[in-house]
């Protein structure tokens, strides 16, 4: 299926019978999940997916910098 053949209903987030917020061209977008499989999304839903991915990366980055001693827990000490 070429890009020209994709309809708004082809968007991964499109739902029939609901107030749809799809807008912009529907294209196969690069995978962010690591599966290697591209999914068709409209421009609006692609932007939302990129924002969600950015939040996931920020959350993971903050978690890597947590020092367990801040909570008074040190697992390497003998009690």
C-alpha positions as a Markdown table, in Angstrom:
| # | Residue | x | y | z |
|---|---|---|---|---|
| 1 | Unk | 0.0 | 0.0 | 0.0 |
| 2 | Unk | 1.5 | 3.3 | -1.0 |
| 3 | Unk | 1.2 | 6.5 | 1.0 |
| 4 | Unk | -1.3 | 7.9 | -1.5 |
| 5 | Unk | -3.6 | 4.9 | -0.8 |
| 6 | Unk | -3.9 | 5.4 | 3.0 |
| 7 | Unk | -7.2 | 6.8 | 4.3 |
| 8 | Unk | -7.9 | 8.4 | 7.7 |
| 9 | Unk | -9.5 | 5.0 | 8.7 |
| 10 | Unk | -6.1 | 3.4 | 8.3 |
| 11 | Unk | -4.7 | 5.4 | 11.2 |
| 12 | Unk | -3.9 | 3.0 | 14.1 |
| 13 | Unk | -5.8 | 5.3 | 16.5 |
| 14 | Unk | -8.9 | 5.8 | 14.3 |
| 15 | Unk | -12.1 | 4.5 | 15.9 |
| 16 | Unk | -15.3 | 4.2 | 14.0 |
| 17 | Unk | -18.4 | 5.8 | 15.5 |
| 18 | Unk | -16.3 | 7.9 | 17.9 |
| 19 | Unk | -15.5 | 11.6 | 17.8 |
| 20 | Unk | -12.3 | 11.2 | 15.8 |
| 21 | Unk | -9.4 | 13.5 | 16.3 |
| 22 | Unk | -7.4 | 12.2 | 13.3 |
| 23 | Unk | -5.9 | 15.0 | 11.2 |
| 24 | Unk | -3.1 | 15.3 | 8.7 |
| 25 | Unk | -1.8 | 12.7 | 6.3 |
| 26 | Unk | -1.8 | 9.1 | 7.3 |
| 27 | Unk | 1.6 | 7.5 | 6.8 |
| 28 | Unk | 3.6 | 4.5 | 8.0 |
| 29 | Unk | 5.7 | 6.0 | 10.8 |
| 30 | Unk | 9.0 | 4.6 | 12.1 |
| 31 | Unk | 8.6 | 2.2 | 15.1 |
| 32 | Unk | 9.4 | 3.5 | 18.6 |
| 33 | Unk | 8.7 | 0.3 | 20.4 |
| 34 | Unk | 11.7 | -1.7 | 19.1 |
| 35 | Unk | 9.5 | -4.2 | 17.2 |
| 36 | Unk | 10.9 | -2.9 | 13.9 |
| 37 | Unk | 7.3 | -2.8 | 12.5 |
| 38 | Unk | 6.0 | 0.5 | 11.2 |
| 39 | Unk | 2.3 | 1.4 | 11.9 |
| 40 | Unk | 0.1 | 3.9 | 10.0 |
| 41 | Unk | -0.7 | 7.0 | 12.0 |
| 42 | Unk | -2.1 | 10.3 | 11.1 |
| 43 | Unk | 0.1 | 13.4 | 11.8 |
| 44 | Unk | -1.9 | 14.3 | 14.9 |
| 45 | Unk | -1.6 | 10.9 | 16.5 |
| 46 | Unk | 2.0 | 10.6 | 15.5 |
| 47 | Unk | 2.8 | 13.8 | 17.4 |
| 48 | Unk | 0.9 | 12.5 | 20.4 |
| 49 | Unk | 2.9 | 9.2 | 20.2 |
| 50 | Unk | 6.2 | 11.2 | 20.1 |
| 51 | Unk | 5.2 | 13.2 | 23.1 |
| 52 | Unk | 4.4 | 10.0 | 25.0 |
| 53 | Unk | 7.7 | 8.5 | 24.1 |
| 54 | Unk | 9.5 | 11.6 | 25.3 |
| 55 | Unk | 7.7 | 11.3 | 28.7 |
| 56 | Unk | 8.8 | 7.6 | 28.9 |
| 57 | Unk | 12.4 | 8.5 | 28.2 |
| 58 | Unk | 12.4 | 11.3 | 30.8 |
| 59 | Unk | 10.8 | 9.0 | 33.4 |
| 60 | Unk | 13.4 | 6.3 | 32.7 |
| 61 | Unk | 16.2 | 8.9 | 32.9 |
| 62 | Unk | 15.0 | 10.1 | 36.3 |
| 63 | Unk | 14.8 | 6.5 | 37.6 |
| 64 | Unk | 18.4 | 5.8 | 36.7 |
| 65 | Unk | 19.5 | 8.7 | 38.9 |
| 66 | Unk | 17.7 | 7.7 | 42.0 |
| 67 | Unk | 19.9 | 7.0 | 44.9 |
| 68 | Unk | 18.4 | 4.4 | 47.3 |
| 69 | Unk | 20.2 | 6.1 | 50.3 |
| 70 | Unk | 17.9 | 9.1 | 49.9 |
| 71 | Unk | 15.2 | 7.0 | 51.6 |
| 72 | Unk | 17.6 | 5.7 | 54.2 |
| 73 | Unk | 17.9 | 2.3 | 52.7 |
| 74 | Unk | 21.3 | 0.8 | 52.1 |
| 75 | Unk | 21.2 | -2.8 | 51.0 |
| 76 | Unk | 24.9 | -3.5 | 51.3 |
| 77 | Unk | 25.0 | -2.8 | 55.1 |
| 78 | Unk | 24.7 | -5.4 | 57.8 |
| 79 | Unk | 21.9 | -4.8 | 60.2 |
